[in-house]
């Protein structure tokens, strides 16, 4: 992992702290903390996937507002 990727991960963590909390909680109940291999960390979601509160059509509302 290079410096740019590390900066991106730190920015992601600052921007989406609720997803980190929810991911850690989900790890207690779901294999890999998600219900789909497409949302697994090994599928590219680093350091953890976003958690969506609701969706309608092409719009999504994340847990962060």
C-alpha positions as CSV (number, residue, x, y, z in Angstrom):
1,X,0.0,0.0,0.0
2,X,1.4,3.4,-1.0
3,X,1.2,6.8,0.7
4,X,-1.7,7.9,-1.5
5,X,-3.7,4.8,-0.6
6,X,-3.1,5.3,3.1
7,X,-4.3,8.9,2.9
8,X,-7.4,7.8,1.0
9,X,-8.1,5.2,3.8
10,X,-7.7,7.8,6.5
11,X,-10.0,10.2,4.7
12,X,-12.5,7.4,4.2
13,X,-12.4,6.7,8.0
14,X,-13.0,10.3,8.8
15,X,-15.8,10.6,6.3
16,X,-17.6,7.4,7.2
17,X,-17.1,6.6,10.9
18,X,-20.6,5.1,11.4
19,X,-19.8,2.5,8.8
20,X,-16.8,1.4,10.8
21,X,-18.9,1.0,13.9
22,X,-21.6,-0.9,12.0
23,X,-19.0,-3.1,10.3
24,X,-17.4,-4.1,13.6
25,X,-20.8,-4.9,15.0
26,X,-21.8,-6.9,11.9
27,X,-18.6,-9.0,12.2
28,X,-20.1,-10.5,15.4
29,X,-23.1,-11.9,13.4
30,X,-22.2,-12.2,9.7
31,X,-19.3,-14.0,8.1
32,X,-16.9,-11.2,7.0
33,X,-19.4,-8.7,8.4
34,X,-21.5,-8.4,5.2
35,X,-24.2,-10.4,3.5
36,X,-22.6,-10.4,0.0
37,X,-19.1,-11.3,-1.3
38,X,-19.4,-8.1,-3.4
39,X,-19.2,-6.0,-0.2
40,X,-16.3,-7.9,1.4
41,X,-13.0,-6.1,2.2
42,X,-11.2,-8.5,-0.1
43,X,-13.5,-7.3,-2.9
44,X,-12.0,-3.8,-2.7
45,X,-14.0,-2.3,0.2
46,X,-11.1,-0.9,2.2
47,X,-11.0,-0.6,5.2
48,X,-14.7,-1.5,5.4
49,X,-17.8,-1.3,3.3
50,X,-20.3,1.6,3.4
51,X,-23.6,0.9,5.2
52,X,-26.7,2.2,3.4
53,X,-29.7,3.4,5.5
54,X,-32.2,3.3,2.7
55,X,-32.6,3.4,-1.1
56,X,-35.2,4.4,-3.6
57,X,-34.7,4.1,-7.3
58,X,-31.2,5.4,-8.2
59,X,-30.8,7.2,-4.8
60,X,-29.2,5.9,-1.7
61,X,-29.0,7.5,1.8
62,X,-26.0,6.4,3.8
63,X,-25.9,6.0,7.5
64,X,-23.9,9.2,7.7
65,X,-26.6,11.5,6.3
